Amino acid sequence: MTQLVLGLGLSSKATRQEVRELVDTVIALAAVGLDAVSLVATRMRFVDDDRARFGPSILGVDDRALLARCPAPQRPRDGIAARVAEGCALTGAGPGAELLVGTTRSAHATAALAIGSPEGGPT
């Protein structure tokens, strides 16, 4: 069984409306609806953040897992050198996951969509 996982990266300046519009853009690029998304994966510190809540369950991804899965070539302002949206999506989608939509940016957030199998759990 496959699942779609939406990865989200948020800055403190991102608004709920901005994040929702970005999510709508990413799922439209994949030609799916939000109801097809099984899981939203984001950094552990945003698990309880209302901006990440759109219906699917939320998975918090540890920063070390992000760094191991998707290191970024340069260190951004928030201190984590990882491609957050892609790393969260791929981690949540499990072993053998593939990106359907790579990192898509708004002014203060990023999102990506991965497809994978929940068997074996997140990597």
Legacy VTK file of the C-alpha trace (Angstrom):
# vtk DataFile Version 3.0
C-alpha trace
ASCII
DATASET POLYDATA
POINTS 123 float
0.000 0.000 0.000
1.358 3.424 -0.895
0.845 6.714 0.848
1.325 10.375 0.010
3.195 12.479 2.540
3.277 16.264 2.485
6.468 17.736 3.926
6.308 21.262 5.375
9.014 23.705 6.325
7.837 26.782 8.230
9.420 30.036 9.293
8.055 32.084 12.157
6.699 34.612 9.634
4.566 32.082 7.721
0.833 32.600 8.139
-1.759 29.838 8.106
-3.232 31.278 4.896
0.181 31.349 3.210
0.850 27.747 4.220
-2.584 26.597 3.044
-2.123 28.283 -0.346
1.278 26.618 -0.697
-0.202 23.227 0.213
-2.955 23.725 -2.375
-0.315 24.566 -5.003
1.746 21.457 -4.252
-1.169 19.044 -4.291
-2.441 20.630 -7.520
1.000 20.091 -9.101
0.653 16.401 -8.221
-2.928 16.363 -9.579
-4.342 15.030 -6.299
-6.609 16.382 -3.603
-5.795 16.976 0.038
-7.886 13.906 0.871
-5.232 11.770 -0.881
-2.547 12.934 1.565
-2.042 10.393 4.356
0.343 12.369 6.515
1.813 15.836 7.009
5.452 15.696 8.125
7.258 18.692 9.582
10.045 19.507 12.000
9.366 18.231 15.511
9.002 21.772 16.844
5.991 22.408 14.566
3.961 19.283 15.412
1.472 21.258 17.507
1.461 24.299 15.225
-1.991 25.106 13.793
-0.384 26.169 10.506
0.446 22.496 9.785
-3.028 21.150 10.544
-5.171 20.449 7.478
-6.780 17.121 8.371
-4.116 14.431 7.868
-2.143 13.197 10.862
1.048 15.083 11.736
4.480 13.471 12.015
7.316 15.304 13.746
10.697 14.704 12.154
13.831 15.100 14.238
16.393 17.602 12.917
19.126 14.920 12.915
16.992 12.759 10.630
16.548 15.725 8.279
20.265 16.380 8.158
20.958 12.725 7.418
18.242 12.409 4.769
18.447 15.727 2.901
21.434 17.908 3.723
21.432 21.349 2.112
24.503 22.823 0.440
24.462 25.942 2.642
23.407 26.823 6.173
20.144 28.824 6.286
19.248 31.412 8.898
17.323 29.078 11.212
20.410 26.969 11.879
19.439 23.678 10.273
21.275 22.835 7.082
18.686 20.532 5.536
16.097 20.654 2.784
13.257 20.554 5.286
10.165 20.005 3.127
11.772 17.250 1.035
13.423 15.631 4.043
10.182 15.559 6.003
8.164 14.220 3.064
10.680 11.470 2.268
11.164 10.499 5.909
7.421 10.288 6.495
6.853 8.260 3.327
9.272 5.564 4.464
11.915 3.405 2.793
12.092 3.713 -0.973
10.065 6.936 -1.020
10.216 9.178 -4.061
9.374 12.834 -4.518
6.304 13.602 -6.605
6.728 17.356 -6.140
10.057 18.781 -5.025
10.489 21.775 -2.792
8.001 24.494 -3.644
8.411 27.841 -1.909
6.248 30.674 -0.726
7.636 33.746 1.013
7.973 32.013 4.406
7.323 28.287 3.920
8.292 25.292 1.817
6.354 22.181 0.865
7.085 18.945 -0.990
5.104 15.777 -1.685
6.471 12.233 -1.575
5.019 8.832 -2.315
6.095 5.757 -0.444
5.130 2.764 1.589
4.442 2.910 5.318
5.889 -0.608 5.663
8.899 -0.469 7.894
7.913 3.017 9.120
9.807 6.225 8.565
13.525 6.006 7.930
LINES 1 124
123 0 1 2 3 4 5 6 7 8 9 10 11 12 13 14 15 16 17 18 19 20 21 22 23 24 25 26 27 28 29 30 31 32 33 34 35 36 37 38 39 40 41 42 43 44 45 46 47 48 49 50 51 52 53 54 55 56 57 58 59 60 61 62 63 64 65 66 67 68 69 70 71 72 73 74 75 76 77 78 79 80 81 82 83 84 85 86 87 88 89 90 91 92 93 94 95 96 97 98 99 100 101 102 103 104 105 106 107 108 109 110 111 112 113 114 115 116 117 118 119 120 121 122
